[in-house]
């Protein structure tokens, strides 16, 4: 997934949640493995993270207003995740997934 694809999905997640169009910037990413990356994004109101898979699936933190976000791959399991349609995700093997 490219950063532009990730950014478009993050914006869609915001639109799905709030009905608002909001601008975000993807500030960094960490390669998890051959199939996934941890992306860091923010705007003037929040700093959050997303996990994107090469399949095109993206998971975002459920609460973008938390004072923290995972800063390492090992911290991903410490947060609640959902799809861009705000469906709950589970953490399996340290990464968010849907059943």
Backbone as JSON Lines, residues from 0, in Angstrom:
{"i":0,"aa":"X","n":[0.83,-1.18,0.0],"ca":[0.0,0.0,0.0],"c":[0.88,1.24,0.0]}
{"i":1,"aa":"X","n":[0.51,2.22,-0.78],"ca":[1.26,3.47,-0.78],"c":[0.75,4.37,0.33]}
{"i":2,"aa":"X","n":[1.52,5.37,0.66],"ca":[1.07,6.34,1.68],"c":[-0.18,7.06,1.23]}
{"i":3,"aa":"X","n":[-0.28,7.35,-0.07],"ca":[-1.49,8.02,-0.58],"c":[-2.72,7.14,-0.41]}
{"i":4,"aa":"X","n":[-2.58,5.83,-0.64],"ca":[-3.7,4.91,-0.44],"c":[-4.09,4.86,1.04]}
{"i":5,"aa":"X","n":[-3.08,4.8,1.91],"ca":[-3.33,4.79,3.35],"c":[-4.04,6.08,3.76]}
{"i":6,"aa":"X","n":[-3.57,7.2,3.29],"ca":[-4.16,8.49,3.63],"c":[-5.63,8.56,3.18]}
{"i":7,"aa":"X","n":[-5.91,8.06,1.99],"ca":[-7.3,8.06,1.51],"c":[-8.19,7.2,2.4]}
{"i":8,"aa":"X","n":[-7.69,6.06,2.87],"ca":[-8.48,5.2,3.77],"c":[-8.66,5.84,5.15]}
{"i":9,"aa":"X","n":[-7.65,6.52,5.64],"ca":[-7.77,7.23,6.92],"c":[-8.84,8.32,6.82]}
{"i":10,"aa":"X","n":[-8.81,9.06,5.74],"ca":[-9.81,10.1,5.53],"c":[-11.21,9.5,5.42]}
{"i":11,"aa":"X","n":[-11.31,8.33,4.79],"ca":[-12.6,7.65,4.68],"c":[-13.07,7.19,6.05]}
{"i":12,"aa":"X","n":[-12.16,6.71,6.88],"ca":[-12.52,6.31,8.25],"c":[-13.09,7.49,9.02]}
{"i":13,"aa":"X","n":[-12.46,8.64,8.91],"ca":[-12.96,9.85,9.59],"c":[-14.35,10.21,9.06]}
{"i":14,"aa":"X","n":[-14.52,10.16,7.76],"ca":[-15.82,10.48,7.14],"c":[-16.88,9.49,7.63]}
{"i":15,"aa":"X","n":[-16.52,8.2,7.72],"ca":[-17.47,7.19,8.18],"c":[-17.85,7.4,9.64]}
{"i":16,"aa":"X","n":[-16.91,7.88,10.46],"ca":[-17.17,8.06,11.88],"c":[-17.94,9.35,12.15]}
{"i":17,"aa":"X","n":[-17.43,10.46,11.63],"ca":[-17.97,11.76,12.02],"c":[-18.84,12.43,10.95]}
{"i":18,"aa":"X","n":[-18.75,11.93,9.73],"ca":[-19.44,12.58,8.64],"c":[-18.69,13.78,8.11]}
{"i":19,"aa":"X","n":[-17.54,14.07,8.68],"ca":[-16.74,15.24,8.32],"c":[-15.59,14.86,7.38]}
{"i":20,"aa":"X","n":[-15.22,15.8,6.55],"ca":[-13.99,15.67,5.77],"c":[-12.88,16.32,6.56]}
{"i":21,"aa":"X","n":[-11.82,15.6,6.79],"ca":[-10.7,16.16,7.56],"c":[-9.4,15.83,6.84]}
{"i":22,"aa":"X","n":[-8.44,16.72,6.96],"ca":[-7.13,16.5,6.38],"c":[-6.21,15.86,7.42]}
{"i":23,"aa":"X","n":[-5.42,14.93,6.98],"ca":[-4.42,14.27,7.81],"c":[-3.12,14.19,7.04]}
{"i":24,"aa":"X","n":[-2.06,13.95,7.76],"ca":[-0.75,13.73,7.16],"c":[-0.21,12.42,7.72]}
{"i":25,"aa":"X","n":[0.27,11.56,6.85],"ca":[0.98,10.36,7.3],"c":[2.41,10.8,7.54]}
{"i":26,"aa":"X","n":[2.84,10.74,8.8],"ca":[4.14,11.29,9.16],"c":[5.27,10.28,9.15]}
{"i":27,"aa":"X","n":[4.94,8.99,9.3],"ca":[5.98,7.97,9.34],"c":[5.35,6.6,9.21]}
{"i":28,"aa":"X","n":[6.18,5.6,8.98],"ca":[5.7,4.23,8.92],"c":[6.81,3.28,9.37]}
{"i":29,"aa":"X","n":[6.37,2.15,9.9],"ca":[7.29,1.09,10.3],"c":[6.87,-0.18,9.57]}
{"i":30,"aa":"X","n":[7.79,-0.8,8.89],"ca":[7.5,-2.07,8.23],"c":[7.41,-3.15,9.3]}
{"i":31,"aa":"X","n":[6.28,-3.85,9.35],"ca":[6.09,-4.92,10.32],"c":[6.65,-6.22,9.76]}
{"i":32,"aa":"X","n":[6.25,-6.54,8.54],"ca":[6.75,-7.72,7.84],"c":[6.47,-7.52,6.35]}
{"i":33,"aa":"X","n":[6.49,-8.59,5.58],"ca":[6.27,-8.46,4.13],"c":[4.85,-8.07,3.77]}
{"i":34,"aa":"X","n":[3.94,-8.17,4.73],"ca":[2.52,-7.93,4.41],"c":[1.9,-6.75,5.13]}
{"i":35,"aa":"X","n":[2.6,-6.14,6.1],"ca":[1.95,-5.1,6.91],"c":[2.91,-4.0,7.33]}
{"i":36,"aa":"X","n":[2.33,-2.81,7.57],"ca":[3.06,-1.64,8.05],"c":[2.25,-0.96,9.15]}
{"i":37,"aa":"X","n":[2.95,-0.33,10.06],"ca":[2.35,0.54,11.07],"c":[2.55,1.96,10.58]}
{"i":38,"aa":"X","n":[1.44,2.7,10.41],"ca":[1.49,4.07,9.91],"c":[1.12,5.03,11.02]}
{"i":39,"aa":"X","n":[1.81,6.16,11.07],"ca":[1.52,7.22,12.02],"c":[0.9,8.38,11.25]}
{"i":40,"aa":"X","n":[-0.23,8.88,11.75],"ca":[-0.87,10.0,11.06],"c":[-1.35,11.01,12.09]}
{"i":41,"aa":"X","n":[-1.56,12.24,11.61],"ca":[-1.99,13.3,12.51],"c":[-2.58,14.47,11.75]}
{"i":42,"aa":"X","n":[-3.23,15.33,12.52],"ca":[-3.65,16.65,12.07],"c":[-3.61,17.56,13.29]}
{"i":43,"aa":"X","n":[-4.19,18.73,13.23],"ca":[-4.13,19.66,14.36],"c":[-4.88,19.16,15.59]}
{"i":44,"aa":"X","n":[-5.81,18.21,15.4],"ca":[-6.65,17.74,16.49],"c":[-6.2,16.42,17.12]}
{"i":45,"aa":"X","n":[-5.44,15.62,16.39],"ca":[-5.11,14.3,16.93],"c":[-3.82,13.74,16.32]}
{"i":46,"aa":"X","n":[-3.31,12.75,17.03],"ca":[-2.21,11.91,16.54],"c":[-2.66,10.48,16.77]}
{"i":47,"aa":"X","n":[-2.6,9.66,15.73],"ca":[-3.08,8.28,15.85],"c":[-2.23,7.38,14.96]}
{"i":48,"aa":"X","n":[-2.63,6.11,14.9],"ca":[-1.89,5.13,14.12],"c":[-2.85,4.23,13.38]}
{"i":49,"aa":"X","n":[-2.33,3.59,12.35],"ca":[-3.09,2.63,11.56],"c":[-2.18,1.48,11.19]}
{"i":50,"aa":"X","n":[-2.78,0.32,11.0],"ca":[-2.05,-0.84,10.51],"c":[-2.62,-1.18,9.14]}
{"i":51,"aa":"X","n":[-1.76,-1.17,8.14],"ca":[-2.19,-1.45,6.78],"c":[-1.55,-2.71,6.26]}
{"i":52,"aa":"X","n":[-2.34,-3.46,5.5],"ca":[-1.87,-4.7,4.91],"c":[-1.76,-4.54,3.4]}
{"i":53,"aa":"X","n":[-0.86,-5.28,2.79],"ca":[-0.68,-5.22,1.34],"c":[-1.96,-5.58,0.59]}
{"i":54,"aa":"X","n":[-2.88,-6.29,1.24],"ca":[-4.16,-6.65,0.64],"c":[-5.07,-5.44,0.45]}
{"i":55,"aa":"X","n":[-4.7,-4.31,1.07],"ca":[-5.51,-3.1,0.99],"c":[-6.37,-2.87,2.21]}
{"i":56,"aa":"X","n":[-6.34,-3.78,3.16],"ca":[-7.11,-3.64,4.39],"c":[-6.37,-2.71,5.36]}
{"i":57,"aa":"X","n":[-7.12,-1.82,6.0],"ca":[-6.53,-0.87,6.94],"c":[-7.32,-0.89,8.24]}
{"i":58,"aa":"X","n":[-6.61,-0.9,9.35],"ca":[-7.21,-0.83,10.67],"c":[-6.72,0.46,11.32]}
{"i":59,"aa":"X","n":[-7.63,1.13,12.01],"ca":[-7.28,2.36,12.71],"c":[-7.56,2.18,14.2]}
{"i":60,"aa":"X","n":[-6.88,2.99,15.01],"ca":[-7.16,2.99,16.44],"c":[-8.62,3.41,16.64]}
{"i":61,"aa":"X","n":[-9.3,2.76,17.56],"ca":[-10.7,3.11,17.8],"c":[-10.82,4.52,18.36]}
{"i":62,"aa":"X","n":[-9.9,4.95,19.21],"ca":[-9.97,6.27,19.84],"c":[-8.8,7.14,19.38]}
{"i":63,"aa":"X","n":[-9.09,8.08,18.5],"ca":[-8.05,8.95,17.96],"c":[-7.71,10.09,18.91]}
{"i":64,"aa":"X","n":[-8.46,10.22,19.98],"ca":[-8.21,11.28,20.94],"c":[-7.38,10.81,22.13]}
{"i":65,"aa":"X","n":[-6.98,9.54,22.13],"ca":[-6.12,9.04,23.21],"c":[-4.87,9.88,23.29]}
{"i":66,"aa":"X","n":[-4.31,10.04,24.48],"ca":[-3.09,10.84,24.6],"c":[-1.85,10.11,24.06]}
{"i":67,"aa":"X","n":[-2.0,8.84,23.71],"ca":[-0.86,8.1,23.2],"c":[-1.29,7.25,22.01]}
{"i":68,"aa":"X","n":[-0.31,6.7,21.34],"ca":[-0.54,5.78,20.24],"c":[0.6,4.77,20.26]}
{"i":69,"aa":"X","n":[0.43,3.63,19.62],"ca":[1.56,2.69,19.6],"c":[2.73,3.31,18.83]}
{"i":70,"aa":"X","n":[3.88,3.28,19.41],"ca":[5.07,3.82,18.76],"c":[5.99,2.72,18.24]}
{"i":71,"aa":"X","n":[5.68,1.47,18.62],"ca":[6.44,0.31,18.15],"c":[5.46,-0.79,17.76]}
{"i":72,"aa":"X","n":[5.94,-1.75,17.02],"ca":[5.11,-2.9,16.63],"c":[4.64,-3.64,17.87]}
{"i":73,"aa":"X","n":[5.48,-3.76,18.87],"ca":[5.14,-4.49,20.09],"c":[4.0,-3.84,20.86]}
{"i":74,"aa":"X","n":[3.78,-2.54,20.69],"ca":[2.72,-1.82,21.41],"c":[1.35,-1.9,20.72]}
{"i":75,"aa":"X","n":[1.28,-2.43,19.51],"ca":[0.01,-2.48,18.77],"c":[-1.05,-3.2,19.57]}
{"i":76,"aa":"X","n":[-0.71,-4.3,20.21],"ca":[-1.68,-5.11,20.96],"c":[-2.25,-4.39,22.18]}
{"i":77,"aa":"X","n":[-1.64,-3.29,22.59],"ca":[-2.1,-2.54,23.76],"c":[-3.26,-1.59,23.45]}
{"i":78,"aa":"X","n":[-3.69,-1.52,22.19],"ca":[-4.73,-0.57,21.77],"c":[-5.92,-1.29,21.16]}
{"i":79,"aa":"X","n":[-7.06,-0.6,21.14],"ca":[-8.27,-1.11,20.49],"c":[-8.27,-0.65,19.04]}
{"i":80,"aa":"X","n":[-8.64,-1.57,18.14],"ca":[-8.59,-1.32,16.7],"c":[-9.93,-1.59,16.06]}
{"i":81,"aa":"X","n":[-10.14,-0.96,14.92],"ca":[-11.35,-1.2,14.14],"c":[-11.03,-1.0,12.66]}
{"i":82,"aa":"X","n":[-11.98,-1.44,11.83],"ca":[-11.84,-1.23,10.39],"c":[-12.19,0.23,10.07]}
{"i":83,"aa":"X","n":[-12.02,0.63,8.84],"ca":[-12.38,2.01,8.47],"c":[-13.89,2.22,8.5]}
{"i":84,"aa":"X","n":[-14.65,1.12,8.56],"ca":[-16.1,1.2,8.72],"c":[-16.51,1.1,10.18]}
{"i":85,"aa":"X","n":[-15.55,1.18,11.1],"ca":[-15.75,1.18,12.54],"c":[-16.3,-0.14,13.07]}
{"i":86,"aa":"X","n":[-15.93,-1.24,12.38],"ca":[-16.24,-2.58,12.88],"c":[-15.1,-3.02,13.78]}
{"i":87,"aa":"X","n":[-15.44,-3.61,14.92],"ca":[-14.42,-4.05,15.86],"c":[-13.45,-5.04,15.23]}
{"i":88,"aa":"X","n":[-12.21,-4.91,15.63],"ca":[-11.17,-5.85,15.21],"c":[-10.68,-6.59,16.45]}
{"i":89,"aa":"X","n":[-10.09,-7.75,16.22],"ca":[-9.42,-8.47,17.3],"c":[-7.93,-8.37,17.05]}
{"i":90,"aa":"X","n":[-7.15,-8.55,18.08],"ca":[-5.7,-8.58,17.91],"c":[-5.29,-10.04,17.94]}
{"i":91,"aa":"X","n":[-4.69,-10.5,16.86],"ca":[-4.23,-11.88,16.73],"c":[-2.76,-11.85,16.35]}
{"i":92,"aa":"X","n":[-1.94,-12.52,17.09],"ca":[-0.49,-12.51,16.86],"c":[0.06,-11.07,16.87]}
{"i":93,"aa":"X","n":[-0.53,-10.23,17.69],"ca":[-0.04,-8.87,17.87],"c":[-0.52,-7.86,16.86]}
{"i":94,"aa":"X","n":[-1.4,-8.29,15.91],"ca":[-1.88,-7.38,14.87],"c":[-3.4,-7.4,14.78]}
{"i":95,"aa":"X","n":[-4.02,-6.28,14.43],"ca":[-5.47,-6.26,14.29],"c":[-5.93,-7.06,13.07]}
{"i":96,"aa":"X","n":[-7.04,-7.77,13.28],"ca":[-7.63,-8.62,12.22],"c":[-9.14,-8.63,12.39]}
{"i":97,"aa":"X","n":[-9.83,-9.02,11.35],"ca":[-11.28,-9.3,11.44],"c":[-11.47,-10.79,11.32]}
{"i":98,"aa":"X","n":[-12.58,-11.24,11.88],"ca":[-12.9,-12.68,11.78],"c":[-13.58,-12.99,10.49]}
